[in-house]
């Protein structure tokens, strides 16, 4: 049988092997063709476009040089001359097996060389020798353009031929795939036919016997005739299966008979109500089941003795009558069996043991069994049985099962008798409890009413819970949408900041240079123009910062840093900001501090000054005559419709005699991008962000801003802040936590003040002289910024090198390993400033080289990211030349030390 099955499997596996060899061969061919198509053809197309790009770079460089005369424009021209020949050689190698395409490529080469000699190089030579008139004639005639157009036509023709070859290869590949599918279907059919034939051959030899086995098993499943046995004529594995099935039938038939006897015994024992009847029925049934001729059952009366309850065939035997006297534990075989809890089997009984009598005669039993009746590991009775025939292990096992059932029945009857006894006693108690039950009935009815009310209330609570869960799910979805919207808004503001700060950088630097008029070539009026441009640029920068501040506050991403603030310094600081403005507008400006105001209190100094500058700027802007006052006082408490504080406060009141605000517009002015006068003919400009940002910052500091105004008479804006005189109050004061208005404040602090000259260190003449002869590399992809920095640093006699990308920066540093400093722009295409920093530090090993990173993104995390990437210092756009010089001198001093 095993050989037949193995032969069938061998045929199937052999055919599968042949199938796999054929299919794998075809798949390898298809992979080879696909690899050639994706590698060769795509590379040919790519090289064609690269050659055309090289020519465009050459033409662009040639034209740039011809127009400006700047030799830097020849860099792409010379680079293109080298690269197009390299790409031509690669392309010529790839199409070496196609004579037609080689000829087309040679035609392109000849036309390119003709354009170089008669067009590109000719124009360069004319410009280099100063033949401007001949150069203009060359461009006017269009000779070079005609040759270049011919190159484009030849390249397009070459690509169209190559595309036709590619499509032909794709068609061949498709046809090969179709043939592969046909081959697979045919081979699968052959394998299927072989498998079917082998299965039919093998099944005929084993199905007959298996059917007999199945029939026998079905009889077992449905409880049918168990007497039938399987007859097997073969001498193989099927013979062993039939023999094992017959043994299984014998075992199941015997177990079914035992189960029937146990069920009969169980049914009989359930009908008894006392111990005597139970023992009599059990012994009579046991005699018929196990062919027992004599037997007796002894039950424990106490922990030391047993007495006989019933004896089967135990009367009328004279002196040999079954014992009826009590038996102690450990006495005789019965007492020993109760003590050991083990069955005792006695073979070859003596002839005078006891007589078995019938109507025809008598005889003596030969075998005896003494077994305990155990319930929950306690012996409750002992059964002794005598028989003429020897019991097998099967009989002993059946006896154990019957004794276990007897133990349960004894316990049940005993328990039932005790219950009946207790029931009689409980009847008396029931009469006593009846009275109490009537009383409890009244209470139960009251509880039932309460229960009904609770059920209704619980139902309402369940409904409210479902509504609350649904609301929570909706809130979660809405929160996710808000987070996504906030992320889009942050990305937009970051990109907007970069796109505005980059051109603003060069505009501020160049306008500052024009204002300084170092070469004394500008008139006073032209200097005023430059100053206006510089001032307008700074106004635009302030607007950008206001928008970013408002966005951070609204998103809950503004960090407040609580520290000690010296209130006594506030008058001098505010006077430094606004004295010139007051003098220019002929206004009186004063700052007063009440005597009870402490010298120090804890808040965020930078945000406090920002709010004060916004409020004072508005006061000066809307006041044409009169005065502007700043008064600082202390309040023990404060209460209004929008703000309540029971702890001491400092009040910073800004009062002016300006135009005032009407009552209907008093709430409008605190909204972003809204002003009291929003008409197209308004007199005063501005974005309307100052008061909105100030109010939000005040809430972050735990305070509030109020306003009192009378139109055409003036306004008073008052900032209320918690008066925390000790650092411990930062944790204990309820108003010190910005969570009252904003639950969280993330760490997103803008790099402040990089464009203010007052914040810079003073650079001595010796430090300026230190910059002479220094070799410094300027890296920026924006030519405007490069130009502005070059012009700004020109008076310091430094050796300035420029790079327009990260790759060009690395190339220059490899050529000039003794570079003394690098000014590196962060946001550049292809290779940005971060990756460039990593390569400089890790690959070029220039660990001591000072590198100042410059970025239009001025957030705190941007500075930390640049420094962690390897930058020595960080500056945000727009930058001032004076600050750049200061930073450079500082790092040259540190390096020399």
C-alpha positions, 0 to 999 in steps of 0.5 A: 500500500505504501509503495502504491501511494509513493508511486502516485506521489512520485509521478505527480512530483516528477511532472511538477518538476518538469513544469517548474523547469520549463516555467522558470526558464521562461521567467528568467528570459522575461526578467532578462528582457525586462531588465534590458528594457528598464535599464538600457532604454531609460538610460538612453532617453535620460542621456539624450535629455542630459546632452540637451540640458548641457547645451542649454547651460552652454547657451545660457552661460554664453548669453549671460557673459555676452550681456554682462561680461561677467566671467562667472557666467562662463562657468556653466558654459565651460562645464557644459562643454565638458559634460556633453562630451562625457554624456555623448560617449556614454550614449554612443556606447549604449547604442553601439549595436544600432548603426542607424542611431549611431549615424543619427547621434554622429549628426547631432555631434557634428551639429553641436561642434558646429554650434560651438565653433560658429556660435558659442565660442565665436560669441565668447571670443567676440566679447572677450576681445571687445568686438561689441559691434560684431557681437550684436551683428552675430545675435541679430543675424541669428546664425547660432539660433538656427544651428541650435534649432537644428540640434533640437530637431535632430535630438527629437528625431533621435528620441522618436527612433529610440521610442519606437525601438522601446515600443517594439521591445515592449510588444515582444515582451507582451507576446512572450508573456502570452506564450508563458501563460499558454505553456502554464495552462497546458502543463497544469492540465497534464499534471491534473490528469496524472494526479487523477489517474494515480488517485483512481488507481490507489483508491480502488485498492483501499476504498473497500476496506475503508467503507467497512471501517466507516460503516462500523464507526457510523454504527458506533456514532448512532448507537447501532449494532455493535456485534458486527465485525470487519473481515479483512483478507489483505495483509497490509496496513488496511488489515491492521486498520480493520483489526484495530477497529474490531478491538475498538468495537469490543471495547465500546460494546463492553463500556456500553454494557457497563454504562447501561448497568450504571444507569439502571443502578442510578435509576433504582437508587433514586427511588429510595427514601431511607438507608435500609431500602437503599442498601437492600436495592443496591445489594440486590442489583449488585448480585445480578450485575456481578454474578454475586451469590453472597454479600453484605453491606456494613455502615459506620455508626460512629468513628470506631464501629460498623454494623451490618445493614443488609445481607444478600442470601444471608438467612437460613445458613445456620451457624454460618449466617452472615455476622450481625454483631458490630465490627470495629475499625481494623478488626478482620478484613472488613474493619481493615478495609474501612481503615485502609480505604483499599479494596481487598481481593481473596482467592481460594476461600476455604470450603467451610467459609460459607455455603451457597444453597439452592433447591437442588443442593449446596456448594462453597464460594471460592472468591471474595471481594471486600471494598470501601464506600468512600465519599469525599475521602471519608469511608461511609460503608464497606461491601463484602461479596462472595462468588463462585467465579473469579472477578476480572479487573474489568469487574473490579473497575465496574464495582468501584464505579457502582460504589462511588454511585452508592456513596453519593446516594448514601450522602443524599439520603442522609442529607435528605433525612436531616433536611426533613428533620430540620424542616419539622423544626423550621415549621415552628419557626415559620409561624413566628416569622409569618408575623415578621413577614407581614411587616416586611411586606409593607417595607418591600412594597415601599422598596419596590416603589423606590426601585421603580423610580431608580430604574426610571432614573437609571434609564435616563442616566443611560440615555444621557451617558450615550449622548455624552459618549457620542458628544465625546466622539464628535469632540475628538473628531473636531479636535483632530480636525483642529490639530490638522488645521493648526498644523497646516496654518503653522506650515503656511506661516513658516513658509510665508516667513521664509519667503518674506524674510529672504528678499527682505534681508537683501533689501534692508542691507542694501538700503542701509548701505545706501543710507550710510552713503559711504562713497558719498555718491548720493544726494541728501534726497536720495539718502532720504529715499533709501532711509524710507525704504529701510524704514518700510522694510522694518515696518514689514518685518514688524508686521511679520513678527506680529502675525507669527506672535498672534498665530503662536498665542492662538495655538497655545504655543507661546512660552512665558518665562517668569523672572524678576523684573526691575520696575524702576528701569521701566521709565528709562527704557520706555523713554529710550523707545519713545522720546524721539517720537514725542519730540517729533510730534511735539507731545509731552511724555511722562512715566510715573511710578507710585511709592507703594509699587515694589521695585521687583516683581515676577513676570515675563519681562520680554512680554511685559515690554512688548505689551507696553510698546504696543500700548504706547505706540498706539497712544502716540499714533492716535494723539496729535496734540497734548500728552501721553502718560504711563502710570504704574500703581498697585491695587489690592484687588480688582473686579470687572465683568471680564476679570476678577482678582482677589490678590494684589495687582500692578496696574500699568495705565497708558493715558493719551489725549488723542482721538478716543474710541466710540463706545460701540467700537470699544470691543471691536479693537481687541479683535485681530485685524480690526480697527476702530476706523476700518474705512478706505479713507481712514487717517491712521494705518496699521494692521490691527494686531497690536491690541489683540496680541497684547490682550492675549499676552496679558492673559498668558501672564495671568492678567488682563487689559481694560480700556476707558475712552471718550471719543475726541477726548482720549483713551486709557488702556490699563494692563493688570498683572499679578504682583508676585514679589516672591518667587514662591508665589509663582506656584501658589498664586492662582493668577500666576498660572496661564492655565486660567486662560490657556491650558498649555503653553508650548516652547516655541520662542522666536529669536528676538531682536537680531535686527536692532542696533541697540542690542549689538555689541560695540565693535572697536577699531581694533576689531574692524582691523582684525577682519582685514585679509580674512578668508570668508565663504558666503553660501546662499542660493539667492544671488540677491543675498550674496550681492548684499552681503558682499557689498556690505562687507566690502569695506573691511578688506576681506577675501570673500568667496561665494557659493550658491549651493551646499555642493559648491560650498563643500567643493570650495572648502576642499580646495581651501582647507584653511578657510577662516569662517563660513556664513551659511544659509540654511534653506537651500535646494538639493543639499540644505544647510543642515546636511552641509553642516554635518558633512563639513564636521563629520567628513571634512573634519573641520571641527574648529571652523566658525560657521554662522548659520543664517535662516529666514526661520527665526523660531527657537527650535530652528536655532537649536536645530542649527547648533546641534547640526554643527553651527557655531552661531545662528542669525535670523533674516533679515540681518544687519551688516553691523551685527554680522561684523560684530558676530564675526569679530567675536568668533575670531576673538574666541578662536584666537584665544 
